[in-house]
Amino acid sequence: MTTTTPKEVNAINNILKNMEVGLTYKPTISVAGMNCLAGIAKETSQRLINQSRQEMTKSNRSTIKAEDVKASVILLFNGDVAKMSAYSGSSEVTRSKSTAAEGNIPRPVTKQFIASSYRKDMQRDGLTKASRDASFFLAGVLQYVIFETIQLALFQAEKTRITPNHIRLAIASDSELAQSGFINTTDAIAHSNDDDVDFVLDNNTVEVEDQDEGSIELDEDKQ
């Protein structure tokens, strides 16, 4: 079973809260369901990181840029999933720059969706840094993918708590999501034993270190 980090919980929590608007009930998700979504985020991130490194190498660079992540999205995802993921990534980059231009500090990337484990994966693969825009772009892509998955899973759950099986059925019901490779991540998790406990989504915020305005160093996070 995939272990869900506090940073991933906060990110998925924020997405779920945004989806409560317009609903007549408060959606809930099981522990296994939360782990399943975290697994999708991890696997999607790793796929994009691996492909982005190839795109980076083609340009004889040692730093991943947003354009590398965008090219990877177009190559790995299908149809509107690719289009909307790229749009979400670009929008997140634009939003971060607009915030900075107004004199405010952009939200730390790790506070959005880039958990430390993803950055450690990049370091283990031999990459030393990624541009700030690349990290914001990846965060935007992950937010879109998880948002779409939860939205479809809510339909499958029919006002009950979201489980891995609801997530698997949700992705299978959308041909473009399924053809973008997400169904492979959920298959193994969906058949694991799901308990009867709902995942408690609290209002606590995980504090993370602010990144500098240049590139984001991918060294080990402090415990």
BALOBA-1460 file (C-alpha; in Angstrom, 3 decimals):
// residues 223
<rec num="1" residu="m" x="0.000" y="0.000" z="0.000"/>
<rec num="2" residu="t" x="1.291" y="3.467" z="-0.884"/>
<rec num="3" residu="t" x="2.122" y="5.641" z="2.123"/>
<rec num="4" residu="t" x="0.520" y="9.060" z="2.014"/>
<rec num="5" residu="t" x="2.655" y="11.965" z="3.260"/>
<rec num="6" residu="p" x="1.196" y="14.938" z="5.202"/>
<rec num="7" residu="k" x="1.991" y="17.217" z="2.250"/>
<rec num="8" residu="e" x="-0.010" y="14.991" z="-0.091"/>
<rec num="9" residu="v" x="-2.873" y="14.881" z="2.406"/>
<rec num="10" residu="n" x="-2.979" y="18.691" z="2.529"/>
<rec num="11" residu="a" x="-2.922" y="18.970" z="-1.258"/>
<rec num="12" residu="i" x="-5.702" y="16.411" z="-1.790"/>
<rec num="13" residu="n" x="-7.594" y="17.919" z="1.147"/>
<rec num="14" residu="n" x="-7.554" y="21.359" z="-0.522"/>
<rec num="15" residu="i" x="-8.772" y="19.930" z="-3.831"/>
<rec num="16" residu="l" x="-11.595" y="18.038" z="-2.110"/>
<rec num="17" residu="k" x="-12.658" y="21.129" z="-0.157"/>
<rec num="18" residu="n" x="-12.851" y="23.178" z="-3.354"/>
<rec num="19" residu="m" x="-15.184" y="20.549" z="-4.788"/>
<rec num="20" residu="e" x="-17.628" y="20.804" z="-1.857"/>
<rec num="21" residu="v" x="-19.088" y="23.988" z="-3.353"/>
<rec num="22" residu="g" x="-22.406" y="23.142" z="-5.001"/>
<rec num="23" residu="l" x="-22.685" y="19.717" z="-3.377"/>
<rec num="24" residu="t" x="-25.496" y="18.893" z="-0.952"/>
<rec num="25" residu="y" x="-23.222" y="16.654" z="1.102"/>
<rec num="26" residu="k" x="-19.658" y="16.586" z="2.378"/>
<rec num="27" residu="p" x="-17.582" y="14.099" z="0.366"/>
<rec num="28" residu="t" x="-15.388" y="11.679" z="2.299"/>
<rec num="29" residu="i" x="-12.585" y="9.386" z="1.270"/>
<rec num="30" residu="s" x="-11.311" y="6.173" z="2.844"/>
<rec num="31" residu="v" x="-7.736" y="5.728" z="3.997"/>
<rec num="32" residu="a" x="-7.097" y="3.346" z="1.107"/>
<rec num="33" residu="g" x="-8.731" y="5.823" z="-1.269"/>
<rec num="34" residu="m" x="-6.409" y="8.600" z="-0.093"/>
<rec num="35" residu="n" x="-3.444" y="6.271" z="-0.538"/>
<rec num="36" residu="c" x="-4.659" y="5.443" z="-4.040"/>
<rec num="37" residu="l" x="-4.798" y="9.139" z="-5.015"/>
<rec num="38" residu="a" x="-1.342" y="9.657" z="-3.528"/>
<rec num="39" residu="g" x="-0.122" y="6.718" z="-5.589"/>
<rec num="40" residu="i" x="-1.513" y="8.298" z="-8.743"/>
<rec num="41" residu="a" x="0.260" y="11.569" z="-7.910"/>
<rec num="42" residu="k" x="3.563" y="9.801" z="-7.217"/>
<rec num="43" residu="e" x="3.425" y="7.625" z="-10.328"/>
<rec num="44" residu="t" x="2.368" y="10.538" z="-12.552"/>
<rec num="45" residu="s" x="5.145" y="12.701" z="-11.145"/>
<rec num="46" residu="q" x="7.761" y="10.010" z="-11.725"/>
<rec num="47" residu="r" x="6.631" y="9.395" z="-15.307"/>
<rec num="48" residu="l" x="6.804" y="13.108" z="-16.078"/>
<rec num="49" residu="i" x="10.164" y="13.509" z="-14.331"/>
<rec num="50" residu="n" x="11.686" y="10.641" z="-16.298"/>
<rec num="51" residu="q" x="10.393" y="11.977" z="-19.614"/>
<rec num="52" residu="s" x="11.378" y="15.552" z="-18.711"/>
<rec num="53" residu="r" x="14.944" y="14.420" z="-18.106"/>
<rec num="54" residu="q" x="15.012" y="13.042" z="-21.643"/>
<rec num="55" residu="e" x="13.658" y="16.324" z="-23.014"/>
<rec num="56" residu="m" x="16.239" y="18.229" z="-20.946"/>
<rec num="57" residu="t" x="19.080" y="16.065" z="-22.275"/>
<rec num="58" residu="k" x="18.060" y="16.798" z="-25.862"/>
<rec num="59" residu="s" x="18.742" y="20.465" z="-25.148"/>
<rec num="60" residu="n" x="22.089" y="19.760" z="-23.455"/>
<rec num="61" residu="r" x="20.923" y="21.210" z="-20.141"/>
<rec num="62" residu="s" x="21.294" y="20.025" z="-16.541"/>
<rec num="63" residu="t" x="18.150" y="21.717" z="-15.261"/>
<rec num="64" residu="i" x="14.566" y="20.715" z="-16.016"/>
<rec num="65" residu="k" x="12.482" y="23.609" z="-17.316"/>
<rec num="66" residu="a" x="8.721" y="24.050" z="-17.618"/>
<rec num="67" residu="e" x="8.941" y="23.450" z="-21.365"/>
<rec num="68" residu="d" x="10.378" y="19.992" z="-20.669"/>
<rec num="69" residu="v" x="7.469" y="19.078" z="-18.418"/>
<rec num="70" residu="k" x="4.981" y="20.418" z="-20.960"/>
<rec num="71" residu="a" x="6.541" y="18.372" z="-23.761"/>
<rec num="72" residu="s" x="6.357" y="15.313" z="-21.513"/>
<rec num="73" residu="v" x="2.667" y="15.894" z="-20.803"/>
<rec num="74" residu="i" x="1.916" y="16.067" z="-24.522"/>
<rec num="75" residu="l" x="3.891" y="12.882" z="-25.178"/>
<rec num="76" residu="l" x="2.542" y="10.784" z="-22.299"/>
<rec num="77" residu="f" x="-1.062" y="11.940" z="-21.928"/>
<rec num="78" residu="n" x="-3.947" y="11.566" z="-24.344"/>
<rec num="79" residu="g" x="-6.461" y="13.995" z="-25.879"/>
<rec num="80" residu="d" x="-8.106" y="16.543" z="-23.599"/>
<rec num="81" residu="v" x="-6.222" y="15.156" z="-20.604"/>
<rec num="82" residu="a" x="-2.975" y="16.304" z="-22.226"/>
<rec num="83" residu="k" x="-4.495" y="19.625" z="-23.292"/>
<rec num="84" residu="m" x="-6.032" y="20.472" z="-19.911"/>
<rec num="85" residu="s" x="-3.026" y="19.221" z="-17.935"/>
<rec num="86" residu="a" x="-0.736" y="21.476" z="-19.974"/>
<rec num="87" residu="y" x="-3.158" y="24.376" z="-19.499"/>
<rec num="88" residu="s" x="-3.287" y="23.806" z="-15.744"/>
<rec num="89" residu="g" x="0.498" y="23.660" z="-15.566"/>
<rec num="90" residu="s" x="0.910" y="26.860" z="-17.579"/>
<rec num="91" residu="s" x="-1.740" y="28.609" z="-15.470"/>
<rec num="92" residu="e" x="0.087" y="27.693" z="-12.270"/>
<rec num="93" residu="v" x="3.322" y="29.150" z="-13.640"/>
<rec num="94" residu="t" x="1.524" y="32.352" z="-14.683"/>
<rec num="95" residu="r" x="-0.186" y="32.621" z="-11.300"/>
<rec num="96" residu="s" x="3.108" y="32.299" z="-9.460"/>
<rec num="97" residu="k" x="4.672" y="35.042" z="-11.575"/>
<rec num="98" residu="s" x="1.662" y="37.350" z="-11.146"/>
<rec num="99" residu="t" x="1.817" y="36.901" z="-7.395"/>
<rec num="100" residu="a" x="5.522" y="37.731" z="-7.381"/>
<rec num="101" residu="a" x="4.938" y="40.816" z="-9.560"/>
<rec num="102" residu="e" x="2.394" y="42.091" z="-7.036"/>
<rec num="103" residu="g" x="5.026" y="41.919" z="-4.335"/>
<rec num="104" residu="n" x="3.644" y="38.831" z="-2.633"/>
<rec num="105" residu="i" x="5.528" y="35.618" z="-1.957"/>
<rec num="106" residu="p" x="4.336" y="32.736" z="-4.169"/>
<rec num="107" residu="r" x="3.032" y="29.678" z="-2.369"/>
<rec num="108" residu="p" x="5.872" y="27.215" z="-1.749"/>
<rec num="109" residu="v" x="5.761" y="24.533" z="-4.421"/>
<rec num="110" residu="t" x="5.863" y="21.749" z="-1.854"/>
<rec num="111" residu="k" x="2.802" y="23.264" z="-0.181"/>
<rec num="112" residu="q" x="0.831" y="22.814" z="-3.399"/>
<rec num="113" residu="f" x="1.556" y="19.284" z="-4.472"/>
<rec num="114" residu="i" x="5.276" y="18.625" z="-4.870"/>
<rec num="115" residu="a" x="6.027" y="16.372" z="-1.908"/>
<rec num="116" residu="s" x="9.629" y="15.991" z="-0.787"/>
<rec num="117" residu="s" x="9.647" y="12.367" z="-1.928"/>
<rec num="118" residu="y" x="9.226" y="13.460" z="-5.559"/>
<rec num="119" residu="r" x="12.210" y="15.782" z="-5.301"/>
<rec num="120" residu="k" x="14.288" y="13.058" z="-3.678"/>
<rec num="121" residu="d" x="13.399" y="10.780" z="-6.583"/>
<rec num="122" residu="m" x="14.787" y="13.404" z="-8.941"/>
<rec num="123" residu="q" x="17.984" y="13.619" z="-6.925"/>
<rec num="124" residu="r" x="18.458" y="9.867" z="-6.863"/>
<rec num="125" residu="d" x="18.088" y="9.836" z="-10.634"/>
<rec num="126" residu="g" x="21.091" y="12.143" z="-10.887"/>
<rec num="127" residu="l" x="19.285" y="15.454" z="-11.387"/>
<rec num="128" residu="t" x="20.559" y="18.242" z="-9.156"/>
<rec num="129" residu="k" x="17.964" y="20.954" z="-9.686"/>
<rec num="130" residu="a" x="14.785" y="21.982" z="-11.481"/>
<rec num="131" residu="s" x="13.665" y="25.477" z="-12.385"/>
<rec num="132" residu="r" x="10.979" y="27.073" z="-10.257"/>
<rec num="133" residu="d" x="8.666" y="27.247" z="-13.273"/>
<rec num="134" residu="a" x="9.103" y="23.515" z="-13.893"/>
<rec num="135" residu="s" x="8.076" y="22.731" z="-10.331"/>
<rec num="136" residu="f" x="5.026" y="24.983" z="-10.520"/>
<rec num="137" residu="f" x="4.111" y="23.456" z="-13.890"/>
<rec num="138" residu="l" x="4.319" y="19.940" z="-12.457"/>
<rec num="139" residu="a" x="2.235" y="21.021" z="-9.461"/>
<rec num="140" residu="g" x="-0.465" y="22.342" z="-11.802"/>
<rec num="141" residu="v" x="-0.524" y="19.107" z="-13.796"/>
<rec num="142" residu="l" x="-0.873" y="16.982" z="-10.661"/>
<rec num="143" residu="q" x="-3.660" y="19.181" z="-9.326"/>
<rec num="144" residu="y" x="-5.626" y="18.794" z="-12.560"/>
<rec num="145" residu="v" x="-5.156" y="15.015" z="-12.698"/>
<rec num="146" residu="i" x="-6.252" y="14.532" z="-9.082"/>
<rec num="147" residu="f" x="-9.173" y="16.970" z="-9.475"/>
<rec num="148" residu="e" x="-10.497" y="15.098" z="-12.511"/>
<rec num="149" residu="t" x="-10.044" y="11.742" z="-10.798"/>
<rec num="150" residu="i" x="-11.907" y="12.838" z="-7.656"/>
<rec num="151" residu="q" x="-14.693" y="14.407" z="-9.718"/>
<rec num="152" residu="l" x="-15.311" y="11.151" z="-11.574"/>
<rec num="153" residu="a" x="-14.914" y="9.097" z="-8.392"/>
<rec num="154" residu="l" x="-17.632" y="11.149" z="-6.663"/>
<rec num="155" residu="f" x="-20.043" y="10.100" z="-9.409"/>
<rec num="156" residu="q" x="-19.081" y="6.453" z="-8.931"/>
<rec num="157" residu="a" x="-19.355" y="6.688" z="-5.134"/>
<rec num="158" residu="e" x="-22.916" y="8.102" z="-5.249"/>
<rec num="159" residu="k" x="-22.608" y="10.066" z="-1.981"/>
<rec num="160" residu="t" x="-20.728" y="7.295" z="-0.165"/>
<rec num="161" residu="r" x="-17.073" y="7.505" z="0.800"/>
<rec num="162" residu="i" x="-14.586" y="7.270" z="-2.063"/>
<rec num="163" residu="t" x="-12.663" y="3.975" z="-2.146"/>
<rec num="164" residu="p" x="-9.914" y="2.683" z="-4.457"/>
<rec num="165" residu="n" x="-12.511" y="0.762" z="-6.457"/>
<rec num="166" residu="h" x="-14.467" y="3.973" z="-7.107"/>
<rec num="167" residu="i" x="-11.243" y="5.584" z="-8.308"/>
<rec num="168" residu="r" x="-10.402" y="2.655" z="-10.567"/>
<rec num="169" residu="l" x="-13.920" y="2.636" z="-12.057"/>
<rec num="170" residu="a" x="-13.775" y="6.415" z="-12.491"/>
<rec num="171" residu="i" x="-10.565" y="6.258" z="-14.517"/>
<rec num="172" residu="a" x="-11.773" y="3.241" z="-16.503"/>
<rec num="173" residu="s" x="-14.948" y="5.148" z="-17.416"/>
<rec num="174" residu="d" x="-12.905" y="7.944" z="-19.022"/>
<rec num="175" residu="s" x="-11.108" y="6.634" z="-22.096"/>
<rec num="176" residu="e" x="-8.610" y="9.495" z="-22.230"/>
<rec num="177" residu="l" x="-7.608" y="9.107" z="-18.575"/>
<rec num="178" residu="a" x="-7.321" y="5.350" z="-19.024"/>
<rec num="179" residu="q" x="-5.280" y="5.725" z="-22.220"/>
<rec num="180" residu="s" x="-3.003" y="8.221" z="-20.452"/>
<rec num="181" residu="g" x="-1.764" y="5.422" z="-18.215"/>
<rec num="182" residu="f" x="-3.563" y="6.188" z="-14.951"/>
<rec num="183" residu="i" x="-5.533" y="2.939" z="-14.880"/>
<rec num="184" residu="n" x="-2.285" y="0.986" z="-14.450"/>
<rec num="185" residu="t" x="-1.599" y="2.757" z="-11.145"/>
<rec num="186" residu="t" x="-4.994" y="1.995" z="-9.625"/>
<rec num="187" residu="d" x="-5.391" y="-1.654" z="-10.637"/>
<rec num="188" residu="a" x="-3.175" y="-3.122" z="-7.914"/>
<rec num="189" residu="i" x="-4.326" y="-0.701" z="-5.213"/>
<rec num="190" residu="a" x="-8.039" y="-1.127" z="-5.978"/>
<rec num="191" residu="h" x="-7.929" y="-4.818" z="-5.155"/>
<rec num="192" residu="s" x="-6.301" y="-4.306" z="-1.761"/>
<rec num="193" residu="n" x="-8.409" y="-4.569" z="1.399"/>
<rec num="194" residu="d" x="-10.177" y="-1.297" z="2.192"/>
<rec num="195" residu="d" x="-11.079" y="-0.689" z="5.820"/>
<rec num="196" residu="d" x="-14.208" y="0.948" z="7.202"/>
<rec num="197" residu="v" x="-12.487" y="4.112" z="8.386"/>
<rec num="198" residu="d" x="-12.906" y="7.423" z="6.587"/>
<rec num="199" residu="f" x="-9.802" y="9.523" z="6.067"/>
<rec num="200" residu="v" x="-9.959" y="12.475" z="8.459"/>
<rec num="201" residu="l" x="-9.278" y="15.678" z="6.568"/>
<rec num="202" residu="d" x="-8.319" y="18.326" z="9.095"/>
<rec num="203" residu="n" x="-7.510" y="21.991" z="8.710"/>
<rec num="204" residu="n" x="-3.894" y="21.728" z="9.843"/>
<rec num="205" residu="t" x="-1.302" y="23.159" z="7.524"/>
<rec num="206" residu="v" x="2.044" y="21.507" z="6.938"/>
<rec num="207" residu="e" x="4.761" y="24.119" z="7.115"/>
<rec num="208" residu="v" x="7.441" y="23.911" z="4.454"/>
<rec num="209" residu="e" x="10.515" y="25.935" z="3.731"/>
<rec num="210" residu="d" x="10.213" y="28.751" z="1.192"/>
<rec num="211" residu="q" x="12.230" y="28.288" z="-1.974"/>
<rec num="212" residu="d" x="14.449" y="30.963" z="-3.444"/>
<rec num="213" residu="e" x="13.565" y="32.903" z="-6.562"/>
<rec num="214" residu="g" x="15.965" y="31.030" z="-8.803"/>
<rec num="215" residu="s" x="16.156" y="27.304" z="-9.226"/>
<rec num="216" residu="i" x="14.960" y="24.828" z="-6.636"/>
<rec num="217" residu="e" x="17.781" y="22.758" z="-5.195"/>
<rec num="218" residu="l" x="16.798" y="19.142" z="-4.907"/>
<rec num="219" residu="d" x="18.682" y="18.242" z="-1.765"/>
<rec num="220" residu="e" x="17.377" y="16.227" z="1.153"/>
<rec num="221" residu="d" x="14.640" y="17.854" z="3.227"/>
<rec num="222" residu="k" x="15.380" y="18.394" z="6.884"/>
<rec num="223" residu="q" x="13.525" y="16.111" z="9.231"/>
